[in-house]
Amino acid sequence: LFGARLDLPELLSDLSVMLNSGFNIDVSLRAVGQTQPDRRKSERIMAVHSRIAEGSSVSDAFAQEPEVPADMVALISSGEHGGHLGKVFAELSKANSEAAKSRSEIIEALLYPGFLITVLIGTLLLLALYLVPAIEPIFDNGGGEKPFVVGALSGFGSFISTFWPTLLIGLSLLFLGTLSLSRSEGGKRFISAALLRLPLIGTIMRRSSRARYLRSMALLLDNGVQLNEAMRLSAASTPLAHDRHQLDLARERVSTGQSFSDAVAATRVFDAPMISLFQLGEESNSLGIVMDRAATMTEFMVKRSMSR
């Protein structure tokens, strides 16, 4: 429905409570849908319920919702076939709540520097286009030499006044070019690689993207999904196109018989200490547990970077 979006963290939390209280998925979905205060969201939930009532599997019913990613569908399917759907929904609820909180913190962390940059640009334009032209005659009539700052702002203001149509066209073309570039996979990789080079912001984006991959891998492996399929789904859920491409290449290497740690090491997505953890996980047959700990460590570093 237009304008209606599923609140996944809330929906997953409600379903996990119902399922772990002994109710089946049919009763749980109907109860959550009927008690939803937002009518449009209620209709979306009841649509999922209707698909299950008509014979679809739980994973197929959720797969038709655009907000539900492929790795989540795979986890629901594994829980459905393994008979531990309540546990899977509880894990998904926790992971999605933490991801939503992390996204919110990143946005809040970027708002303040974004606001400062906007104010800085606005102040420079105000000074160059209005204030400096008003005080320049004082220096011209007095015969004194203009201060360097006044002269620099005057030159900047003259440049803007003379070439503003060209600048406007240039900025418009830059915006349209970036928009067009972002629609191709190669363009997405180029943009994400450029963003990763930004100080501090690039670090946050890199760690956040990799934490998402690690968390998805941990959940999928712990719920019985095969390594190759877990790598495919986790790579697809990775926000940065640059990392997504490299991790897809790692999956192809694993398909040819290479170990997971060696395949991932070749991508340089993760640092040497993390690769060592992966090797330990493979040797002890506990890669899912290691992935969970690595995800927790990476999420902690994301929060520390945002605090800085």
C-alpha positions in Angstrom: 0.0 0.0 0.0 1.3 3.5 -0.9 2.9 5.2 2.1 2.7 2.2 4.4 5.9 0.6 5.5 6.4 -2.4 7.8 8.2 -1.5 11.1 10.4 -4.5 11.0 12.0 -4.2 14.4 8.6 -3.8 16.1 6.9 -6.5 14.0 9.8 -9.0 14.7 9.8 -8.2 18.4 6.0 -8.8 18.7 6.1 -12.0 16.7 9.1 -13.3 18.8 7.1 -12.7 22.0 4.0 -14.4 20.7 5.8 -17.4 19.2 8.0 -18.0 22.2 4.8 -17.8 24.4 3.5 -20.9 22.6 1.3 -19.4 19.8 1.7 -20.5 16.2 2.6 -18.1 13.4 -1.0 -17.9 12.2 -2.4 -16.8 15.5 0.6 -14.6 16.2 0.4 -12.7 12.9 -3.4 -12.2 13.2 -3.1 -10.9 16.7 -0.2 -8.5 15.8 -2.1 -7.3 12.7 -5.4 -6.7 14.5 -3.8 -4.8 17.4 -1.7 -2.6 15.1 -2.9 1.1 15.6 -1.9 2.1 12.1 -4.5 0.9 9.7 -2.2 0.7 6.7 0.5 -1.2 8.5 -2.2 -3.5 9.9 -3.3 -4.3 6.3 0.3 -5.1 5.3 0.6 -7.5 8.2 -2.7 -9.1 7.5 -1.6 -9.5 3.9 1.3 -11.7 5.1 -1.1 -13.6 7.2 -3.5 -14.2 4.3 -0.7 -15.6 2.2 0.2 -18.1 4.9 -3.5 -19.0 5.3 -3.7 -19.7 1.6 -0.9 -22.2 1.8 2.3 -20.2 1.3 5.3 -21.0 3.6 6.2 -18.3 6.2 9.4 -17.4 4.4 7.6 -17.1 1.0 4.9 -14.9 2.6 7.5 -12.5 4.1 9.6 -12.6 0.9 6.9 -10.7 -1.0 7.3 -7.7 1.3 9.9 -5.2 -0.1 11.2 -4.3 3.3 12.3 -7.9 4.1 15.8 -8.6 2.8 16.9 -11.9 1.3 19.1 -12.9 4.3 16.1 -12.5 6.6 13.9 -14.7 4.4 16.6 -17.4 4.5 16.7 -17.2 8.3 12.9 -17.5 8.5 13.1 -20.5 6.1 15.7 -22.2 8.2 13.7 -21.6 11.4 10.6 -22.9 9.7 12.3 -26.1 8.5 14.2 -26.6 11.8 11.2 -26.1 14.0 12.7 -23.1 15.9 10.8 -20.2 14.3 10.4 -18.4 17.7 14.2 -18.4 18.3 14.8 -17.1 14.8 12.4 -14.3 15.2 13.9 -13.4 18.6 17.4 -13.3 17.0 16.1 -11.2 14.0 14.3 -8.8 16.4 17.5 -8.2 18.4 19.7 -7.8 15.3 17.2 -5.4 13.6 16.7 -3.3 16.7 20.5 -2.9 17.0 20.8 -2.1 13.3 18.0 0.5 13.5 19.6 2.1 16.6 23.0 2.1 14.8 21.6 3.8 11.7 19.9 6.4 13.9 23.1 7.1 15.8 25.0 7.5 12.5 22.4 9.9 11.1 22.5 11.9 14.4 26.3 12.0 14.4 26.3 13.4 10.8 23.6 16.0 11.4 25.8 18.3 13.4 28.8 18.5 11.1 26.3 18.8 8.2 24.6 21.7 9.9 28.0 23.4 10.5 29.1 23.1 6.9 25.7 24.5 5.7 26.1 27.5 8.1 29.7 28.0 7.0 28.7 28.1 3.3 25.8 30.4 4.0 28.0 32.7 6.1 30.6 33.0 3.4 28.0 33.8 0.8 26.4 36.4 3.0 29.7 38.1 3.7 30.9 38.0 0.1 27.7 39.0 -1.6 26.2 41.6 0.9 28.5 42.6 3.8 31.8 43.2 1.9 30.3 45.2 -1.0 28.6 47.4 1.7 31.9 48.2 3.5 34.3 48.3 0.5 33.5 52.0 -0.3 34.9 52.9 3.2 38.3 51.6 2.2 38.1 53.0 -1.4 37.1 56.5 -0.3 39.6 56.6 2.6 42.5 55.6 0.3 43.7 53.0 2.7 44.7 49.5 1.7 42.0 46.9 2.1 42.6 44.1 4.5 43.5 40.7 2.9 40.2 39.1 4.2 38.1 41.9 2.7 39.9 41.6 -0.6 39.6 37.8 -0.7 35.9 37.9 0.1 35.4 40.7 -2.4 37.0 38.6 -5.1 35.0 35.5 -4.1 31.8 37.5 -4.3 32.7 38.9 -7.7 33.4 35.5 -9.0 30.1 34.1 -7.7 28.1 37.1 -9.1 29.7 36.8 -12.5 29.8 33.0 -13.0 26.7 31.9 -10.9 24.9 30.6 -14.0 27.9 28.4 -14.9 28.3 27.3 -11.3 24.6 26.4 -11.1 24.7 24.4 -14.3 28.0 22.7 -13.2 26.5 21.7 -9.9 23.3 20.4 -11.6 25.3 18.3 -14.0 27.4 17.0 -11.1 24.2 16.0 -9.2 22.7 14.3 -12.3 26.0 12.6 -13.1 26.3 11.2 -9.6 22.6 10.1 -9.7 23.2 8.3 -13.0 26.4 6.8 -11.7 24.7 5.5 -8.6 22.3 3.4 -10.7 24.9 1.1 -12.1 26.8 -1.5 -10.0 30.2 -0.2 -11.2 29.1 3.4 -10.3 28.0 2.3 -6.9 31.4 0.7 -6.3 33.1 3.9 -7.4 31.0 6.1 -5.1 31.4 3.8 -2.1 35.1 3.6 -2.7 35.3 7.4 -2.8 33.2 7.7 0.4 35.5 5.3 2.2 38.4 7.6 1.7 36.7 10.4 3.7 38.2 10.9 7.1 36.2 9.6 10.1 33.0 9.3 8.0 34.6 6.7 5.8 35.8 4.7 8.9 32.2 4.7 10.3 30.7 3.6 7.0 33.3 0.9 6.5 32.9 -0.6 10.0 29.1 -0.3 9.9 29.0 -2.1 6.6 31.3 -4.9 7.7 29.4 -5.3 11.0 26.2 -5.9 9.0 28.0 -8.6 7.0 29.4 -10.3 10.1 26.1 -10.2 12.0 24.2 -11.6 9.0 26.9 -14.4 8.6 26.6 -15.3 12.3 22.8 -15.6 12.2 22.8 -17.6 9.0 25.5 -20.0 10.0 24.1 -20.6 13.5 20.8 -21.5 11.9 22.2 -24.1 9.6 22.5 -22.2 6.3 25.4 -23.5 4.2 28.6 -21.4 4.1 28.3 -20.5 0.4 24.7 -19.5 0.6 25.4 -17.6 3.8 28.1 -15.7 2.1 25.9 -14.8 -0.9 23.0 -13.5 1.3 25.3 -11.7 3.6 27.2 -10.0 0.8 23.8 -8.9 -0.7 22.9 -7.3 2.6 26.1 -5.3 2.8 25.4 -1.6 2.3 28.6 -0.6 0.6 28.9 -1.7 -3.1 32.7 -1.8 -2.9 32.6 -4.3 -0.1 29.7 -6.2 -1.6 31.7 -6.7 -4.8 34.8 -7.9 -3.0 32.8 -10.3 -0.8 31.1 -11.8 -3.8 34.5 -12.5 -5.2 35.5 -14.2 -2.0 32.4 -16.4 -2.3 33.4 -17.4 -5.8 36.9 -18.4 -4.4 35.2 -20.5 -1.6 33.1 -22.2 -4.4 36.4 -23.4 -6.0 37.6 -25.0 -2.8 39.5 -22.1 -1.1 39.1 -21.7 2.7 36.9 -18.9 3.9 39.6 -17.1 5.7 42.0 -17.2 2.7 39.3 -16.1 0.3 38.3 -13.1 2.5 41.9 -12.2 3.2 42.5 -11.7 -0.5 39.7 -9.1 -0.6 41.4 -6.9 2.0 37.9 -6.0 3.4 38.9 -7.2 6.9 42.2 -6.6 8.7 44.7 -9.2 9.7 43.5 -9.7 13.3 40.0 -10.4 12.0 41.3 -12.9 9.5 43.1 -14.7 12.3 39.8 -15.0 14.1 38.2 -16.5 11.0 41.0 -19.0 10.8 40.5 -20.0 14.4 36.7 -20.4 13.7 37.3 -22.7 10.8 39.9 -24.8 12.6 37.5 -25.3 15.6 34.4 -25.7 13.4 32.8 -22.7 15.2 32.8 -20.0 12.5 29.3 -18.9 13.4 30.3 -18.2 17.0 33.5 -16.3 15.8 31.4 -14.3 13.4 29.1 -13.3 16.2 32.0 -12.1 18.4 33.6 -10.3 15.4 30.3 -8.5 14.7 30.0 -7.4 18.4 33.6 -6.1 18.3 33.0 -4.2 15.0 29.8 -2.7 16.3 31.6 -1.5 19.4 34.2 0.2 17.2 31.4 1.8 15.2 30.0 3.3 18.4 33.4 4.5 19.5 34.0 6.2 16.1 30.7 7.9 16.3 31.4 9.2 19.8 34.7 10.6 18.6 
